[in-house]
């Protein structure tokens, strides 16, 4: 295997280097494949390509996307099993599939009881997928690392192999393949990658089966390129392992990418400290960014969100995110991500706010979304408007097309009452209107895991893990080291400001980062 491997820290341009190598190979007439972790990352790569319409994108995708292509070539087109298939199957055999909620006590203004956010059915599927990811027989599921085994009722645990057998039979009877089996089918059939060049980005996110597919796909290539950042191996609960990075490094021509254009040296040094105190390798690189890291109080949270742009808010789990989302909603702040606004809600809100505040221009897509949600006009009329209405509108133009009843509703204290939004959606938007919050779409709420591969000008990190996570860290050294890598990722997402908040607006939190900011590194 002729392989070039690069370890690129946050903001060092791994994907840009991959893009340059890909285009160079294409221009020399080599067929090329680019594999990455998430669909949005694959799309970002495509968006960076020059003369993209002249480039063969057949194998520019996620691991699952490439497997889909290979299996289709080998077996013909097939249908992918969806979440609905799994839910229908679970209902048929009597497994609960409805997600439970966190219970919020309004009188005490905190979470007073935690139930599982995932249903039993979702956890069964997670265990099934983890067995496939780790190439573990379904009847040996208990041999998985503890962090990969979700809690299940004893009866379900005992029947797990039988449940999986029934699911596999269901897939065969419907001639469908689900996402875990897509990987396994490509592995089982030894389907090789028919390109001259193979580029594997985000290599640190590979599970065992993906690692085996990498070795298969690397065969007899003109060139193999691997990009990773070992400290960002954070999906241990899926089966990722930093040792896979060591394996490929030992067999490759290796380079460390530098500098980081995103981070300041101060911020990177503090992130490296997390690796060092957990006994992990720390790669020193030059950092030429100007990121400022600062500790703030919970009381300053809303002020920072309102006054800074391009804001990403991070916390360790969904348990932590729920009360944060509640704060944002109560202050009428639009946000996206977990528990946040949908694109549809935002477009409707943007139109209503602009109309009430006589703010121009109003964009066509905002106006049409509002009309569609109120069913003010039949579909054929909306299609006509779509073609006839200009991209930017003024209030006078809008008034010409608005029914008189809608004009009255828009100026009332219930401007969303005639839309087809859910009650919760209407509540969020109504609170925002009461605060007269200008529409903004640059606030994103997610877990630290969900932030990997992303960056923002302003990042707010809530410090804290759950007692359940703390207990697991005491039992498994690899889980313990993985946790430090998770927080390494959290501290390295910001381009301008990284704010740390020690307090969390929930009682189910254990501080994890104390001391990091106060130390000179």
N, C-alpha and C positions, 0 to 999 in steps of 0.2 A: 504494500500500500504506500503510494507516494502521497504524503500528507503534509500540509502546512497548517499548523494550529496557532491560534492567537488567543491570549487571555486579555480581554479588554475591560477595564474597570468602568464604572458608570460614567457615561458622557465622553468616552474615548473614541467613539465612532466605529464600533464593530460592524454595524450594518452597512455603513458607507464603504468600508474596506471590502466587504462581501460584494456589494453592488459593483464596485470598480473591477473586481476580479471576474465577476459574472459577465459584465459587458466586454471585457478584454477577451474572454474565452469565446463569446458569441461572435465578435468581430473577426476572430481567427477561424471561424467556421466550426467550432466545437459545440455539440449539443450540451446544454447545461441544466442542472437541477438545483433549486434552492429550497431548503427545508427549514421551517422554523416552528415556533411553539404555538402561536395563536393566529387566528385568521386576520385580525387587525394588523399583526406584524407582517404577515405575508402581503397584505394589501399595501402597507407602508413601503415595503420593498419594491413592489410593482410601480407605485407612484414615483419612485426615485429613478426608475430606468429611463434612459434616453431612447427615443424612437421606439417606444414600447409596442406600437402597432406592428413593428417588423420583427419582434422577438417572440420566439416560441415559449409560451408560458405553461405548457402542458404539465411541467413538473416544478412549478413555482407555487408552493403551497405549504400547508401544515403536514405533519407526519400522516395524519388521518386522510388528508386530501390526496397525498401521493399514493397511499394504500388503495384508496377508492379507485384511482386511475389504473393502477396495476391490476387490481382484481377485475375491473371492468374489461380490460384488455384480455385477461385470461379466461374469464367465465362469462363475459357478456354483461350488459347493464343489469343492475339490481337495484332494489329499493332499500333505502336506509330506514331501519326501525327508529321511531321517534319516542319522545317521552310519553306521548299518548298511548303508544303500543304497550309500554311498560306499565302504565297506570291501568289500562284495560286488563292486562294480564294479572296484575296484583289484585284488582277487584274480583276477578274471576276465581282466584284461589284463596281470597279472604285475607289479604295483607293490607293494613291501613296505608293509604297513600295521601291523606290530607295533612298538610303541614300544620304544626301546632304553633302557637304564638308565645311571645314573652308577655308576661302579665305585669301591667303597670298600675301601681296604686296611686291614684290621683291625690289622695289625702296626704300620703307621705312623700309624694313627688319622686318616686324612685321605683325601680323594679323590685318587687317583693317576692317573686317566684319565677324560677326559670324552668320552662319545659324545653324539650328539644325543638330546634327550628326545623330539623329534618324529620320527615315521617319515617315510620318503620320501613315502608317500601323503598324510600330513597336510600336508607342506610343499607338495605339488602343489596341494592344495585351498586352502591359504593364498594361493598365487600366483594361482590362479583367482579367489578372492574379492577379492583386491587389485585385479586388473584390472577387475572389475565396480565396485568401490568408486570407482575413479579414472576410470571410463569410458574405459579403454584397451583397444584391440583385442588379442585374445589373441595374435596373431602379432607384436605390438609390445610384448610384456611387458617387454622389456629397457629400455624407455623410462621405467619406473617409477623412483621414487627408490630408491637403493641399499638403504635400510633396509626397503623393502617387498619385496625380492627374496630369498627364503630360498635357502640353498645347496642345489643339486640336482646329481646326477650329470650329466655332459655329455650322455649319451644321452637322459636324461629331459628336460633343457632343450630339446634339439633337437626332441623329439617333443611338447612341451607343447601347441602348438595342435591337433595331431591328437588328443591325449588329451582335451582339452576338447570337441572336436567329438563324440567318442564319448560323452562324459558327457552333453552336451546332447541327443544322440540317444536315450540311455538314458532321460533324464527325459521326453522326448516320448513314447517308446514305453510308458512306465509311467503317463503322465498325471500326473506329479508335478512339483512346483516346489521347488527348494531355497532356502535362506535368501538367498544372494546374488541369485539370479534373481527372488526375490520383489520385491526393490527394483527390479531392472531392468525387470521386467514392468510394474510400476506407472508407471515412468518412460517406458517405450516406448509404453504405451497412453495416456499423458497423463491419468491418473486423478486428477481433482480431489477435494478434500476437501469433502464436502457439509455443512459446518457454518457457522454465522455467525461464530463466534469460534475462533481457532486459537492455542493456547499451546504454544510450543516450549521445553521446559526442557533444561538441559545442552546448549545449542547448540554449545558448544566441541567436542563430541564428534562433530560431523557430518563425514562423508567427502564427497567431491565429489558422488557420486550423491545422497546425502542432502541436500546443499545445494541441488542442482537440484530435488529433490522439495519442499523448503521453499519455493522460489520459485514452484513450480507451485501448491502448496497455499495459498499466501498470497493468491492472486488473489481480488479482489472480496469480501473479508471485512469484516464490521463492525469487527472489531478483530483485530490480530495482536500477540501478546505473546511476547517472546523473553527468556529468562534464560540468562546465561552467566557464566563467570569465565575470562577469557582465559588467565591463568597456569596453568589446569588443563587446557590442551590438550596432552595427553601421549600420545595414541595415533597418533603419526606413522607407525608401522609399519602402521597400517590406512588412513592417508591423511587424518587430521584436520589442519587448518591454522588457526592463530589469525587468519589474514587474513579468514576467513569472519566472525569476530566484528567485525572492522573494517568489513566491507561492510555488515552489518546496522546497526551503530552509526551510520554515516554517513547512513542512510536512515530513522532513527527518532528519536522523542523519547526521550532517553537519561537514565538516572539511575544513580548508583553507590549501592548499598545499604550502609548503615552503621547501627549498629556490628556487629562480630562478637561474638556472645555466647559463642562457644567459646574464643577465643584471648586470651592476654594480649598487650599491645603489644610486649613484649620478643620473644616468639616470632614474632609476625607480622613485626616488623622484620628478624629474622634470615632469615626466609623471603624477604622482599622483597630482601634483599641478594643472594640467588642470582640474582634476575632482573636486578638492576642490573649485576652483574659480567659478565653474559652479554649486555649491551647491549639489554635488553628493558624494556618499559614496566612501571613499578611503580605500582600504584594505592594511595594512602594512605587508610586508613580507621581509624576509631576502634575500639579493641578493649577490651572491658570484662570479659573473662574473666580467670582467675587461673592460666593454664597455666604450669607451671614446666618449663624446659628444662635438662637436666643431662647431662654426659658421665659414663659409668660404664665400668668394665672388664668384659671378657668373663667374668671370674671371678665377677662380681656378677649375672650374667644370671639364673641360676636363682633366686637369692634374691629378686630383684625380681619375677619371675613368680609366685613362691609367696606373696609378701607384699602384692602389689597386686591390686586387683580390676579387672574389665573390661579385659583386656589384649589389645592387638593388636600382633603382632610383624611387622615389615616388613623385607624385603630386596629387592634389585634384581631378582634372577632366581631361577628354580627351582634353579640350581646353588648359590646361596647358601642357599636354604631347606632343602635336603636335610640338610646337617650340623647346622643349627639344630634341625630336626625330630628328628634322631638324639639330640641332647642332651636334648630334652624327653622322648623315649621312655625313654632310659636312666635318667632321674630319676623315671620313673613319673608324669609330669605329663599329665593329659588335655588335649588341644587339638583344635581343629577347623581346617578349611581344608586347605591343601596338605599332603599326606603325613599328614594327621591322622586323628582318629577319625570314624567315621560316627555318625549319630544312633542307629542300632541298637546299635552297640558301646557307646555311652555309656549307653543305657537298661539294657542287660544288666549293665554294670559297676556302675551305681548300685544296682541291686537286690542284686547279690552283695555289694558292700561294706556296704550297710545290714544285710543279713542276718547277715553275719559279725560286724559290730560292734554288733548288737542296736540299730540306730539306727532310729527311727521318726519320721514315718510313711514307709511304703513306698507309692509311688503305683501305682495300678492298671496304668497303661501300662507301667511298669517290670517289674512282675511278669508281665504277659501276654507281654511281649516275651521274657522269659527262658523261660517255658513253651513259647512258640512255637518258639524256637531249639532247644530240646531235644527237640521232638516228643513231649513227655510225654503230651499229650492230642490226640485227633483234632480236626480243624477245627471240627466241630459243637459239641464240648464247650467249646472256646475261645470260640466265639460266644456260648454260654450264659453263660460266666464274664463275658464282656464286658458283658452286661446285668445280671447278678446281683451282681457284686462291687462294693463301694463304691469311691469315688474314692481314699480313703486307707485303708491297711491297717496293722495292727500285726503283730508277729512271730507271735503265737499264731494269728491268722487265716491268715497265710501257711502256717504249718506244717500246718494242717488240709487244705490243698489240695496240698501238696508230696508227691510220692511219697517213700518212705523212702530209696530209693537216691540221690535227688537231695540229700537233707539231708546224707548222708555226703559226697557229692562237693563240695558247697558249702563244707564245713569242711576239705577236704583241701588239699594244696598245688597241686592242679590243678583249681580250681573251674570253669574254662571248658572242660574237656576234653570234655564231652558236648554242647556247643553246636554249631551249624552255622556258626560263624565260620571265616574263613580262618585258616591257620596264622599269618600275620602279625598278624591281628587278635587271635588268642589270645595271641600273644607280647606285644603292647602291653598288653593288659589284665592279663596275669599279672605283668608287671613292676610295673605300678601297684599291684596287690594286695600284692606283696611289700614295696612301700614304704608300704602301708596309706594310700594317698592318698585323702582324701575326694573324692567326686565333685564336680566343678565344670565348668560349661559356658560360662565367660566368657573363654576363651583362644583366640585366632584367629591363625593363621599364614597370611600371604599375601604376594604381591609388592606393591610400591608401586602398580603399575597396578591390581591387584585391590582396593586399599583406597579408590580414588577413589569419593566419594559416601558413604563410611563415616566414623564417628568412634568413639572409645573414650575412657574415662577415662584409661587408661594406654597409651601407645604406645612401643614399643621399636624404634628404627631402627638396623639394621646398615649401617654405611657401607661402600660398596664397589661397584665395577662390574667386569665381566670384561674381560680384555685385548681380546677381540673387540669389545666395545662401545667401548672406548677407541680402537681403531683406526678405527672408523666415525666417531667424533666428529672425528677429524683430517681427514676427507675431505669433510664436508658441514656447512656452517654451521647449516642448519636442524636437523640431527640434534643438533648441539652445543647449540643453544638449547633444543631439546626436552628434553635430558637435565637441564638446570637446572630446567625446569618440573616434571619428574618428582620431583625432590628438594624442590621447593616444596610439592608435594602431600604428600610424606612428613612434612615438618615441621609440617603444619597439620591433622593428624588428631586430635591429643590435646586433651581437655577439661581434664585436670588435670596430668598429667605426661608429658613427652616426654623419653625417655632415648636418648642417642646412644651407640652402641658402635662404636669405631673398628676394632677387630679383628674379623675374620670367621673362623669355624672351618673355613676352606678355603684352600688355597693359590692358588686361581684368583680373586683379588680385587685390585682397584686402588682405593685410597682416593679419595674424591671430595669429601668435605666438610671437610677440615682447615681450620681458621681461622675457620669460621663462628661457633663458640661463643665464641671468644676475642676477637672484635671487638665493640666498642661501637657499636651502630647507632642 
